[in-house]
Amino acid sequence: MKVRVDQDRCQGHTLCAMIAPAMFAPSDIDGSSSAVTEVVPADQEDLVREAAQSCPEQAILIEED
C-alpha cells in the first residue's frame, strides 16, 4: 500500500496525524499534513485507511498493492 496527501486539498485539520501519527506529519506553518513515507508498513495500513476516511477534504490518497 502507498499513501500521499493532496496538498491542494489538505486544509490542515490534522485528523490524519491524530489517527496515524507515525504516518502523517503536520506542517508547523499551516498545519497541512504530508505522509512521512509513501510506502505504508503493514502494521499501519488500518490506521492509514481510517485517517483517509476521516479526512474532511478527502485529501489522503491510497494506492493498494
SERO-4910 file (N, C-alpha, C, O; in steps of 0.05 Angstrom, whole numbers):
BEGIN
 pado doro    nc1    nc2    nc3   cac1   cac2   cac3    cc1    cc2    cc3    oc1    oc2    oc3
  Met    A     17    -23      0      0      0      0     18     25      0     39     26     13
  Lys    A      9     45    -15     23     71    -15      3     93     -8    -21     90    -12
  Val    A     13    115      3     -4    137     11      9    163      4     34    166      5
  Arg    A     -7    183     -2      2    210     -5    -20    229      2    -44    222      2
  Val    A    -13    254      7    -32    275     14    -33    295     -8    -12    306    -16
  Asp    A    -56    300    -19    -60    320    -40    -58    348    -26    -77    356    -12
  Gln    A    -37    362    -31    -32    387    -18    -52    409    -27    -56    428    -12
  Asp    A    -63    406    -50    -83    425    -59   -109    423    -44   -125    442    -42
  Arg    A   -115    399    -34   -140    394    -20   -137    396     11   -156    403     25
  Cys    A   -114    390     21   -110    389     50   -114    417     62   -102    437     52
  Gln    A   -130    419     83   -136    444     96   -125    446    124   -130    465    138
  Gly    A   -109    426    132    -96    427    157   -112    420    182   -108    431    203
  His    A   -132    403    178   -149    395    201   -133    377    221   -140    376    244
  Thr    A   -112    364    211    -94    347    226   -106    322    238    -94    309    255
  Leu    A   -130    314    229   -142    290    238   -125    265    232   -123    247    247
  Cys    A   -112    266    208    -96    243    200    -72    240    219    -66    217    226
  Ala    A    -60    262    227    -37    260    246    -46    251    273    -30    238    288
  Met    A    -71    256    281    -81    247    307    -87    217    306    -83    202    325
  Ile    A    -97    208    283   -104    179    280    -80    162    274    -77    140    286
  Ala    A    -62    171    257    -38    156    250    -13    173    252     -2    181    232
  Pro    A     -5    180    276     18    198    280     44    188    268     62    205    263
  Ala    A     47    162    265     72    152    254     73    155    224     94    153    211
  Met    A     50    161    211     49    163    182     45    191    171     51    196    148
  Phe    A     34    210    187     28    236    177     41    257    195     39    255    220
  Ala    A     53    278    183     66    299    197     54    326    189     55    333    165
  Pro    A     42    340    208     31    367    201     53    388    199     73    386    213
  Ser    A     49    407    181     68    429    178     65    448    201     43    454    211
  Asp    A     88    458    210     88    478    232     77    505    221     69    523    237
  Ile    A     77    509    195     69    534    183     39    537    180     27    556    190
  Asp    A     27    517    167     -2    520    162    -18    495    171    -43    495    167
  Gly    A     -5    476    183    -20    452    193    -25    431    172    -34    409    179
  Ser    A    -20    437    147    -25    417    126     -7    393    131     16    396    140
  Ser    A    -17    370    125     -2    345    130     11    334    106      3    340     83
  Ser    A     32    319    110     44    303     89     50    276    100     53    272    124
  Ala    A     52    256     82     59    229     90     88    228     98    105    239     84
  Val    A     94    215    120    122    212    129    137    194    109    161    199    104
  Thr    A    124    174     99    135    157     78    113    148     60     90    146     68
  Glu    A    120    144     34     99    136     15     90    107     19     66    101     16
  Val    A    109     90     26    102     61     29     93     57     58    107     64     77
  Val    A     69     46     61     57     42     87     64     15     98     59     -5     86
  Pro    A     77     15    122     83    -11    135     57    -26    141     36    -13    146
  Ala    A     58    -52    140     34    -69    144     19    -62    170     -5    -62    171
  Asp    A     34    -56    191     21    -51    217      8    -23    218     -5    -17    238
  Gln    A     11     -7    197     -1     20    197    -24     22    177    -37     42    175
  Glu    A    -29      0    161    -48      2    140    -76      9    149    -90     26    138
  Asp    A    -86     -4    171   -113      2    181   -115     30    190   -136     43    186
  Leu    A    -95     41    203    -95     68    213    -95     88    190   -109    108    191
  Val    A    -80     82    169    -80    100    145   -107    100    132   -117    121    123
  Arg    A   -120     77    130   -147     76    118   -166     92    135   -183    106    124
  Glu    A   -165     89    161   -182    104    179   -177    134    176   -196    150    175
  Ala    A   -152    142    174   -146    170    170   -157    181    144   -168    203    143
  Ala    A   -155    165    123   -165    173     97   -196    177     98   -207    196     87
  Gln    A   -209    158    111   -238    160    114   -247    184    131   -269    195    127
  Ser    A   -230    192    150   -237    214    168   -230    241    157   -239    261    168
  Cys    A   -215    243    136   -206    268    125   -230    283    113   -242    274     94
  Pro    A   -237    307    124   -259    322    114   -256    331     85   -276    335     71
  Glu    A   -232    334     76   -226    343     49   -221    320     30   -217    325      6
  Gln    A   -220    296     40   -213    272     24   -187    277      9   -184    271    -14
  Ala    A   -167    287     24   -141    294     13   -121    271     14    -99    273      2
  Ile    A   -128    250     28   -109    227     31   -115    207      9   -137    196      8
  Leu    A    -96    202     -7    -99    184    -30    -83    158    -25    -59    158    -19
  Ile    A    -97    136    -26    -86    109    -21    -85     94    -47   -104     93    -63
  Glu    A    -62     81    -51    -58     63    -74    -53     35    -62    -32     30    -50
  Glu    A    -73     17    -66    -70    -10    -57    -51    -25    -75    -49    -20    -99
  Asp    A    -36    -45    -64    -18    -61    -79    -33    -79    -99    -21    -94   -114
***
